[in-house]
Amino acid sequence: MARTRTTPPAAKQAMPDMQKRPDHRRIPIAKVGVKDISYPIVVMDKNRSLQHTVARVNMYVDLPHHFKGTHMSRFVEILNRHREQIALDKLETILEEMKARLGSQSAHLEIQFPYFIDKRAPVSGAKSLMEYSCEFSASMTDTLDFVLGIRVPLTSLCPCSKELSRFGAHNQRSLMTVRVRYSGFIWIEDLVELIEQCGSSPLYSLLKREDEKFVTEQAYENPRFVEDMVREAYSRLAAVENITWFSVETENFESIHNHSAYAAVELDRRTTP
């Protein structure tokens, strides 16, 4: 009968740690880690307390010049240790553990996830779920730096087309990406509602005929260039006192041109008097 060989514990302890070996090129690395981990997270929901969703997670730390590499498995170990607790109020704890376990001065988390909001059609009241793409971007050196990002689809109707045409006007699907730093707390739902007021009309996942008539006419009566949209977003975001920094990007996927229209604005209250 063949005997099964087992590795003695002493031999396991003696396995070489390649990552800790020195590197003589003296080049530090700003970010090294793992990308695109699919993982369940919990997000605070304004109307239902909590929302469970599945995110794509990126995790990085800095690497001093004298180390050859970092321990990639430790990122996943940290993530697994905080399963069922990966929420906004836990990010600082996770980042601190990443720094401690990997012997780094800085740690970074990027979490992208779909977020669903109950939305009613404007006339019929038909209810359906609307999906928005969100992101948490958190970094830790001495203090936490956190950015909330949201991508909101909109309708935009061209003012020039409306002015020039005898019948109708061309419109297009638009995508507004807003990122904010803030003090206190901001609900995702409130930020989405603010952004949806910046286009010619919001988008809906379910519309009845009376709703289609309403949103078509609403867009026609509210034409917006891409420049109008980012300026409107700037004005509305600047009026929110606890937002300390924001950036806005809008892309209009043109319906009669073979290109997109684009505009971007930014405000940093931390440096702007």
C-alpha positions as CSV (number, residue, x, y, z in Angstrom):
1,M,0.0,0.0,0.0
2,A,1.4,3.4,-1.1
3,R,2.0,5.9,1.7
4,T,0.8,9.5,1.2
5,R,3.6,12.0,1.8
6,T,2.7,15.1,3.8
7,T,4.7,18.3,4.1
8,P,5.9,18.8,7.7
9,P,5.0,22.2,9.3
10,A,8.7,23.2,9.5
11,A,9.1,22.8,5.8
12,K,6.0,25.0,5.2
13,Q,7.5,27.7,7.4
14,A,10.8,27.5,5.4
15,M,9.1,28.3,2.1
16,P,10.7,31.4,0.5
17,D,8.9,34.7,0.6
18,M,9.8,36.2,-2.8
19,Q,7.9,39.4,-2.3
20,K,10.1,40.4,0.7
21,R,13.3,40.0,-1.3
22,P,15.1,43.3,-2.0
23,D,14.9,45.1,-5.2
24,H,17.9,47.1,-6.2
25,R,16.4,49.4,-8.8
26,R,15.3,51.9,-6.2
27,I,11.9,52.6,-7.9
28,P,8.9,52.9,-5.6
29,I,5.5,51.9,-6.9
30,A,2.5,54.3,-6.3
31,K,-0.2,51.6,-6.6
32,V,0.0,47.8,-6.7
33,G,-2.7,45.3,-5.9
34,V,-5.7,43.5,-7.4
35,K,-8.4,44.5,-9.8
36,D,-11.9,43.5,-10.8
37,I,-12.9,41.4,-7.9
38,S,-16.6,40.6,-8.0
39,Y,-18.0,40.9,-4.4
40,P,-21.3,41.5,-2.6
41,I,-21.6,44.8,-0.7
42,V,-24.2,46.7,1.3
43,V,-25.2,50.3,0.5
44,M,-27.4,52.6,2.6
45,D,-30.8,53.0,0.9
46,K,-32.8,56.1,1.7
47,N,-36.2,54.3,1.4
48,R,-35.4,50.7,2.4
49,S,-32.6,51.2,4.9
50,L,-30.1,48.9,3.1
51,Q,-29.6,47.7,-0.4
52,H,-27.5,44.6,-1.2
53,T,-25.7,44.7,-4.5
54,V,-22.6,43.2,-6.3
55,A,-19.6,45.4,-6.9
56,R,-16.4,45.2,-8.9
57,V,-13.6,46.0,-6.4
58,N,-10.0,47.3,-6.9
59,M,-7.6,47.3,-4.0
60,Y,-4.1,48.9,-4.1
61,V,-1.3,49.9,-1.7
62,D,2.0,51.7,-2.3
63,L,5.2,49.6,-2.5
64,P,8.5,51.0,-1.1
65,H,11.4,50.8,-3.5
66,H,13.3,48.2,-1.5
67,F,10.6,45.5,-1.7
68,K,10.4,43.2,-4.8
69,G,6.6,42.8,-4.6
70,T,3.4,42.8,-2.5
71,H,1.4,39.9,-1.1
72,M,-1.6,39.8,-3.5
73,S,-3.4,37.1,-1.5
74,R,-3.6,39.4,1.5
75,F,-6.0,41.8,-0.3
76,V,-8.5,39.0,-0.8
77,E,-8.0,37.8,2.8
78,I,-8.9,41.3,4.0
79,L,-11.9,41.5,1.8
80,N,-13.1,38.1,3.0
81,R,-12.6,39.1,6.6
82,H,-15.0,42.0,6.2
83,R,-17.7,40.2,4.2
84,E,-21.2,41.2,5.1
85,Q,-19.7,44.5,6.3
86,I,-18.4,46.1,3.1
87,A,-20.3,49.3,3.4
88,L,-19.5,53.0,3.4
89,D,-18.9,53.2,7.2
90,K,-16.4,50.3,7.1
91,L,-14.1,51.6,4.3
92,E,-11.8,53.4,6.7
93,T,-11.3,50.2,8.8
94,I,-10.6,48.2,5.6
95,L,-8.0,50.7,4.4
96,E,-6.3,50.8,7.8
97,E,-6.0,47.0,7.8
98,M,-4.6,47.1,4.2
99,K,-1.9,49.5,5.3
100,A,-1.0,47.4,8.4
101,R,-1.1,44.0,6.8
102,L,0.9,45.0,3.7
103,G,3.3,47.4,5.5
104,S,2.4,50.4,3.3
105,Q,2.0,54.1,3.8
106,S,-1.1,54.4,1.7
107,A,-4.1,52.2,0.7
108,H,-6.8,52.7,-2.0
109,L,-10.2,51.1,-2.6
110,E,-12.3,51.5,-5.8
111,I,-15.8,50.0,-5.6
112,Q,-18.1,50.2,-8.6
113,F,-21.7,48.9,-8.3
114,P,-25.2,49.1,-9.8
115,Y,-27.7,50.9,-7.5
116,F,-31.5,50.6,-8.0
117,I,-34.0,53.2,-7.2
118,D,-37.8,52.8,-7.3
119,K,-39.1,55.3,-9.8
120,R,-42.6,56.3,-10.9
121,A,-43.6,57.4,-14.4
122,P,-44.6,61.1,-14.4
123,V,-48.3,60.7,-15.4
124,S,-49.4,57.1,-15.0
125,G,-47.4,56.6,-11.8
126,A,-46.3,53.2,-13.1
127,K,-43.5,52.0,-10.8
128,S,-40.3,50.3,-11.8
129,L,-36.7,50.0,-10.8
130,M,-34.1,52.3,-12.5
131,E,-30.5,51.4,-12.4
132,Y,-27.7,53.8,-11.8
133,S,-23.9,53.1,-11.9
134,C,-22.2,54.3,-8.8
135,E,-18.7,54.2,-7.4
136,F,-16.9,54.6,-4.0
137,S,-13.3,55.8,-4.3
138,A,-11.5,55.8,-1.0
139,S,-7.8,56.4,-0.2
140,M,-6.0,56.5,3.2
141,T,-2.6,58.0,4.0
142,D,-2.9,59.9,7.3
143,T,-6.6,60.7,6.8
144,L,-9.5,59.3,4.7
145,D,-10.2,60.8,1.3
146,F,-13.6,59.6,0.0
147,V,-15.3,60.4,-3.4
148,L,-18.8,59.3,-4.3
149,G,-19.4,59.0,-8.1
150,I,-22.7,58.5,-9.9
151,R,-23.5,58.2,-13.7
152,V,-27.0,59.3,-14.6
153,P,-28.5,58.9,-18.0
154,L,-30.6,61.8,-19.3
155,T,-32.4,63.1,-22.4
156,S,-31.2,66.3,-24.1
157,L,-32.9,68.1,-26.9
158,C,-30.8,70.4,-29.1
159,P,-31.8,74.1,-28.8
160,C,-30.2,74.8,-32.2
161,S,-32.3,72.1,-33.9
162,K,-35.5,73.4,-32.3
163,E,-34.7,76.9,-33.5
164,L,-33.9,76.0,-37.1
165,S,-36.4,73.3,-37.8
166,R,-40.0,73.7,-38.9
167,F,-41.0,70.4,-37.4
168,G,-39.6,69.0,-34.1
169,A,-36.0,68.9,-33.0
170,H,-33.4,66.1,-32.6
171,N,-32.6,64.8,-29.2
172,Q,-30.2,62.2,-27.8
173,R,-29.3,60.1,-24.8
174,S,-26.9,61.8,-22.5
175,L,-24.7,60.5,-19.7
176,M,-23.8,62.8,-16.8
177,T,-21.0,61.7,-14.5
178,V,-20.8,63.5,-11.1
179,R,-18.2,62.9,-8.4
180,V,-18.4,64.7,-5.1
181,R,-16.5,65.1,-1.8
182,Y,-18.6,66.1,1.1
183,S,-18.8,66.6,4.8
184,G,-21.6,64.9,6.8
185,F,-23.7,62.6,4.6
186,I,-25.3,62.6,1.2
187,W,-28.0,60.2,0.0
188,I,-27.4,58.6,-3.5
189,E,-31.1,59.2,-4.2
190,D,-30.8,63.0,-3.5
191,L,-27.8,63.3,-5.8
192,V,-29.6,61.4,-8.6
193,E,-32.6,63.7,-8.2
194,L,-30.5,66.8,-8.5
195,I,-28.7,65.5,-11.5
196,E,-31.9,64.5,-13.3
197,Q,-33.0,68.1,-13.2
198,C,-30.0,69.2,-15.4
199,G,-31.1,67.6,-18.7
200,S,-34.1,68.2,-21.0
201,S,-35.9,65.3,-19.4
202,P,-35.1,62.4,-17.0
203,L,-35.1,58.8,-18.2
204,Y,-37.5,56.0,-17.0
205,S,-37.4,52.3,-17.3
206,L,-41.2,52.1,-17.7
207,L,-43.5,54.5,-19.5
208,K,-47.1,54.3,-20.6
209,R,-48.4,56.2,-23.6
210,E,-49.5,59.2,-21.5
211,D,-46.0,59.2,-20.0
212,E,-44.3,59.2,-23.4
213,K,-46.3,62.2,-24.4
214,F,-45.3,64.0,-21.2
215,V,-41.6,63.4,-21.4
216,T,-41.4,64.1,-25.1
217,E,-43.1,67.5,-24.6
218,Q,-41.1,68.2,-21.5
219,A,-37.9,67.7,-23.4
220,Y,-39.1,69.9,-26.3
221,E,-40.0,72.7,-23.9
222,N,-36.7,72.4,-22.1
223,P,-33.9,72.3,-24.8
224,R,-30.3,72.0,-23.4
225,F,-26.9,72.1,-25.0
226,V,-24.2,69.9,-23.3
227,E,-22.8,73.2,-22.0
228,D,-26.2,74.1,-20.5
229,M,-26.3,70.8,-18.7
230,V,-22.9,71.1,-17.0
231,R,-23.6,74.7,-16.0
232,E,-27.0,73.7,-14.5
233,A,-25.3,70.9,-12.6
234,Y,-22.6,73.3,-11.4
235,S,-25.2,75.8,-10.1
236,R,-27.2,73.1,-8.3
237,L,-24.2,71.3,-6.7
238,A,-22.6,74.6,-5.6
239,A,-25.8,75.3,-3.7
240,V,-25.4,72.2,-1.5
241,E,-23.4,73.5,1.4
242,N,-21.8,70.3,2.6
243,I,-20.3,69.4,-0.8
244,T,-16.7,70.5,-0.6
245,W,-15.6,69.5,-4.1
246,F,-17.3,68.2,-7.3
247,S,-16.6,67.4,-10.9
248,V,-19.2,67.1,-13.6
249,E,-18.8,65.5,-17.1
250,T,-21.5,65.2,-19.6
251,E,-21.4,63.3,-22.9
252,N,-24.3,63.6,-25.4
253,F,-24.4,60.6,-27.8
254,E,-25.6,62.7,-30.8
255,S,-28.4,61.3,-32.9
256,I,-27.6,63.2,-36.2
257,H,-23.8,63.6,-35.9
258,N,-21.2,60.9,-36.0
259,H,-19.6,62.1,-32.8
260,S,-20.5,62.9,-29.2
261,A,-20.7,66.3,-27.6
262,Y,-18.8,66.7,-24.3
263,A,-18.4,69.3,-21.5
264,A,-16.9,69.3,-18.0
265,V,-16.7,71.6,-15.0
266,E,-15.2,71.4,-11.5
267,L,-15.4,73.3,-8.2
268,D,-13.0,72.8,-5.2
269,R,-14.2,74.8,-2.2
270,R,-11.1,73.6,-0.3
271,T,-9.0,76.0,-2.5
272,T,-11.6,78.4,-3.8
273,P,-12.6,81.3,-1.4
